[in-house]
Amino acid sequence: MRALAGEVLLAAWEVSAASGELLRPLMLLSAALGDADPAQLGALPIAERNLMLLHLHRLSFGSTLRVFGACSRCEARLEFAVPVAEMAAQAEGRDMTAPVAWTEDGREYRLRPVTTEDLAATLGTPDLDAAQELLLTRCLEVSAPAHTEPPGLPSPVSALPSVLRRFDQLHAAAELSCAVECPSCSSRDVLDFDIARFLWAEVQSAARRLLSEIHDLASAYGWSQEDITSMSATRRRAYLELLSA
C-alpha cells in the first residue's frame, strides 16, 4: 500500500469525487494499492475494509486521528486526538472475516459478514426494514442435515431473533468507537467513528491544499504540475516560504 500524495492523491481525489459516498473508500484503496480492482475490494468484509482505511490514513496523513463530535448531554463541541494504532487494535483484536455457523430447529445456518457490495445492493430499498431484510437474505445461507428437508423459513428472515443477534455480534468488528469525557459537564460518552467519511474529508482537504500550492508555484516559476507534485511536501513548503518572504 502506498501513501496518497502528489499525483496519486490528486487522481484518487478526482475519481472518488465522481463516485457515490459508498464507493469512495474503495476508490481510495484502489489508488493506494496501485489501481486494484474496486470490485474485488467491494467483496471484502466492512471490518477488513475499515482496517485497510486506517492503515491508509496512517501512511498518508499521520498516526493520529483528530475527531470531532458533540456531547450527548450538554451538546458541547468535542475535539480530541486518537492514535490510529488504538483504533486499528479494536478491529485487529476481532475475527473480521469468518462466518458464523449454528444449528437450530432442524436448520443449519451460515452467516457471513456484510460487504460494500451488499450495502450497495440496498440503495434502492424503500426503508430501513427492507434494507435490513435484504442484507440478511444476501448474507445468510440455510440448509438441512443430509437426507432431510428443512422446515420453511419464516418471512421476513429478520423475524428470527437468533439471526439478528448473531448478525449484530458478527459486525461488532466493523464498528469503530472511542470513549471520551466532556470537558464542560464531565459526562462520559462513546462516539462512533466512520473512518471512510473521515479519510475522505482528509483527502479533500489535502488535494485542495496541493492544488493551491501547484497554482502558486506554477504561477511563480512556470513549473508543470508534474514537476511540482513530484517534489516532497517539505520542498514545496520551502519554495512557498521563499515566495512569501
C-alpha positions as CSV (number, residue, x, y, z in Angstrom):
1,M,0.0,0.0,0.0
2,R,1.3,3.4,-0.9
3,A,0.5,6.8,0.6
4,L,-1.9,9.2,-1.1
5,A,0.4,12.0,-2.1
6,G,1.3,14.0,-5.2
7,E,-0.3,12.8,-8.4
8,V,-1.6,9.7,-6.7
9,L,-3.5,11.9,-4.2
10,L,-5.0,14.1,-7.0
11,A,-6.0,11.1,-9.1
12,A,-7.6,9.4,-6.1
13,W,-9.5,12.6,-5.1
14,E,-10.7,13.2,-8.7
15,V,-12.1,9.7,-9.2
16,S,-13.5,9.5,-5.7
17,A,-15.3,12.8,-6.0
18,A,-17.2,11.4,-9.0
19,S,-18.2,8.3,-7.1
20,G,-21.0,7.9,-4.6
21,E,-20.3,8.0,-0.9
22,L,-20.5,4.3,-0.6
23,L,-17.9,3.6,-3.3
24,R,-15.4,6.4,-2.3
25,P,-13.4,4.3,0.2
26,L,-13.0,1.6,-2.5
27,M,-11.7,4.2,-4.9
28,L,-9.2,5.5,-2.4
29,L,-8.0,2.0,-1.6
30,S,-7.7,1.1,-5.3
31,A,-5.4,4.1,-5.8
32,A,-3.3,3.2,-2.8
33,L,-3.0,-0.4,-3.9
34,G,-1.8,0.5,-7.4
35,D,-5.2,0.5,-9.2
36,A,-6.5,-2.6,-7.6
37,D,-9.9,-3.8,-8.8
38,P,-12.6,-1.9,-6.9
39,A,-15.0,-4.8,-7.4
40,Q,-12.6,-7.1,-5.5
41,L,-12.3,-4.6,-2.7
42,G,-16.1,-4.3,-2.6
43,A,-16.2,-8.0,-1.7
44,L,-14.2,-7.5,1.4
45,P,-16.0,-7.5,4.8
46,I,-16.6,-4.0,6.0
47,A,-14.4,-4.5,9.1
48,E,-11.5,-5.6,6.9
49,R,-12.0,-2.6,4.6
50,N,-12.1,-0.3,7.6
51,L,-8.8,-1.6,8.9
52,M,-7.2,-1.0,5.5
53,L,-8.6,2.6,5.5
54,L,-7.0,3.1,9.0
55,H,-3.6,1.9,7.6
56,L,-4.0,4.2,4.6
57,H,-4.7,7.2,6.9
58,R,-1.5,6.4,8.8
59,L,0.6,6.2,5.6
60,S,-0.9,9.3,4.1
61,F,-1.8,11.7,7.0
62,G,0.0,10.5,10.1
63,S,-0.6,8.3,13.1
64,T,-3.2,10.5,14.9
65,L,-6.8,11.0,14.1
66,R,-8.4,14.3,15.1
67,V,-12.0,13.5,15.9
68,F,-14.9,16.0,16.4
69,G,-18.3,15.4,17.9
70,A,-20.9,16.7,20.3
71,C,-21.7,15.8,23.9
72,S,-24.9,13.9,24.1
73,R,-25.7,15.5,27.5
74,C,-24.8,19.2,27.1
75,E,-24.2,19.4,23.4
76,A,-20.8,20.9,23.9
77,R,-18.4,20.6,21.0
78,L,-15.9,17.8,21.5
79,E,-12.4,17.7,19.9
80,F,-9.9,15.0,20.7
81,A,-7.0,13.1,19.2
82,V,-7.0,9.3,18.9
83,P,-3.9,7.2,17.8
84,V,-4.6,5.2,14.6
85,A,-3.0,2.2,16.3
86,E,-5.6,2.3,19.0
87,M,-8.4,2.3,16.5
88,A,-6.8,-0.4,14.5
89,A,-6.3,-2.6,17.6
90,Q,-10.1,-2.6,18.0
91,A,-10.5,-4.3,14.7
92,E,-7.4,-6.5,14.8
93,G,-8.5,-8.0,18.1
94,R,-11.6,-9.4,16.5
95,D,-12.2,-12.0,13.8
96,M,-13.3,-9.9,10.9
97,T,-13.9,-12.4,8.1
98,A,-15.0,-15.8,9.4
99,P,-18.7,-16.6,9.0
100,V,-20.8,-17.7,12.0
101,A,-22.4,-21.1,11.8
102,W,-25.0,-22.8,14.1
103,T,-27.8,-25.3,14.1
104,E,-31.3,-24.5,15.2
105,D,-34.7,-26.2,14.8
106,G,-33.5,-28.6,12.1
107,R,-31.8,-26.0,10.1
108,E,-28.1,-25.3,9.6
109,Y,-27.3,-21.6,9.4
110,R,-24.2,-19.8,8.0
111,L,-24.0,-16.1,8.3
112,R,-21.1,-14.2,6.6
113,P,-20.0,-10.6,7.2
114,V,-21.6,-7.7,5.2
115,T,-19.5,-6.3,2.3
116,T,-19.6,-3.0,0.5
117,E,-21.3,-4.8,-2.4
118,D,-24.1,-5.8,0.0
119,L,-24.6,-2.3,1.2
120,A,-24.7,-1.0,-2.4
121,A,-27.4,-3.5,-3.2
122,T,-29.7,-1.9,-0.5
123,L,-29.5,1.6,-2.0
124,G,-32.8,1.2,-3.9
125,T,-34.7,-0.3,-1.0
126,P,-37.7,1.8,0.3
127,D,-36.9,1.8,4.0
128,L,-34.5,0.6,6.7
129,D,-36.6,-2.6,7.4
130,A,-36.4,-3.6,3.7
131,A,-32.6,-2.8,3.7
132,Q,-32.1,-5.0,6.8
133,E,-34.1,-7.8,5.3
134,L,-32.1,-7.7,2.0
135,L,-28.8,-7.7,3.9
136,L,-29.8,-10.7,5.9
137,T,-31.0,-12.7,2.8
138,R,-27.8,-11.9,1.0
139,C,-25.5,-12.9,3.9
140,L,-27.5,-15.9,5.3
141,E,-27.3,-19.5,4.0
142,V,-29.7,-22.1,5.3
143,S,-29.6,-25.8,4.8
144,A,-30.6,-29.0,6.5
145,P,-28.7,-32.1,7.6
146,A,-28.1,-34.7,4.9
147,H,-31.2,-36.6,3.7
148,T,-33.6,-34.2,5.5
149,E,-35.7,-31.3,4.4
150,P,-35.5,-28.1,6.4
151,P,-38.8,-26.6,7.7
152,G,-39.8,-23.5,5.8
153,L,-38.1,-20.2,6.8
154,P,-40.2,-17.5,8.4
155,S,-40.7,-14.4,6.3
156,P,-39.2,-12.0,6.9
157,V,-35.9,-13.6,7.9
158,S,-35.4,-10.6,10.3
159,A,-38.2,-12.1,12.4
160,L,-35.6,-14.8,13.6
161,P,-34.2,-13.4,16.9
162,S,-31.1,-15.8,16.7
163,V,-30.2,-14.4,13.2
164,L,-30.4,-10.8,14.3
165,R,-28.4,-11.4,17.5
166,R,-25.6,-13.2,15.6
167,F,-25.7,-10.5,12.9
168,D,-25.1,-7.8,15.4
169,Q,-22.3,-9.8,17.1
170,L,-20.6,-10.6,13.8
171,H,-20.5,-7.0,12.7
172,A,-19.2,-5.5,16.0
173,A,-15.7,-5.5,14.4
174,A,-16.9,-3.1,11.7
175,E,-17.9,-0.5,14.3
176,L,-15.1,1.8,15.4
177,S,-15.7,3.9,18.5
178,C,-13.9,5.8,21.1
179,A,-14.7,6.8,24.7
180,V,-14.4,10.5,25.6
181,E,-15.1,12.7,28.6
182,C,-16.8,16.1,28.0
183,P,-14.7,18.9,29.4
184,S,-17.8,21.0,30.0
185,C,-20.1,18.6,32.0
186,S,-17.6,15.7,32.7
187,S,-20.0,13.1,31.3
188,R,-18.5,10.1,29.5
189,D,-19.6,9.2,26.1
190,V,-18.8,6.6,23.4
191,L,-18.7,8.1,19.9
192,D,-19.0,6.1,16.8
193,F,-16.3,6.8,14.2
194,D,-16.7,6.5,10.5
195,I,-13.2,6.0,9.1
196,A,-14.5,6.1,5.5
197,R,-16.0,9.6,5.9
198,F,-13.1,10.8,8.0
199,L,-10.5,9.7,5.4
200,W,-12.4,11.3,2.6
201,A,-12.5,14.6,4.4
202,E,-8.8,14.4,4.8
203,V,-8.2,13.6,1.2
204,Q,-10.4,16.5,0.1
205,S,-8.5,18.9,2.3
206,A,-5.1,17.6,1.2
207,A,-6.0,17.7,-2.5
208,R,-7.3,21.3,-2.4
209,R,-4.2,22.4,-0.5
210,L,-1.9,20.7,-3.1
211,L,-3.8,22.3,-5.9
212,S,-3.3,25.7,-4.3
213,E,0.4,25.0,-4.0
214,I,0.6,24.0,-7.6
215,H,-1.2,27.2,-8.6
216,D,1.2,29.4,-6.6
217,L,4.4,27.6,-7.7
218,A,3.4,27.3,-11.4
219,S,2.5,31.0,-11.5
220,A,5.8,32.0,-9.9
221,Y,8.2,29.6,-11.6
222,G,6.5,28.3,-14.6
223,W,6.9,24.7,-13.5
224,S,4.5,22.0,-14.7
225,Q,2.0,20.2,-12.4
226,E,4.1,17.0,-12.7
227,D,7.3,18.8,-11.7
228,I,5.6,20.2,-8.6
229,T,3.7,17.1,-7.5
230,S,6.9,15.1,-7.8
231,M,8.5,17.2,-5.1
232,S,8.3,16.3,-1.5
233,A,5.8,18.3,0.7
234,T,8.8,19.7,2.6
235,R,10.4,21.1,-0.6
236,R,7.2,22.6,-1.8
237,R,6.7,24.4,1.5
238,A,10.3,25.7,1.3
239,Y,9.6,27.3,-2.1
240,L,6.3,28.7,-0.9
241,E,8.1,30.3,2.1
242,L,10.6,31.9,-0.3
243,L,7.7,33.4,-2.3
244,S,6.1,34.9,0.8
245,A,9.4,36.2,2.2
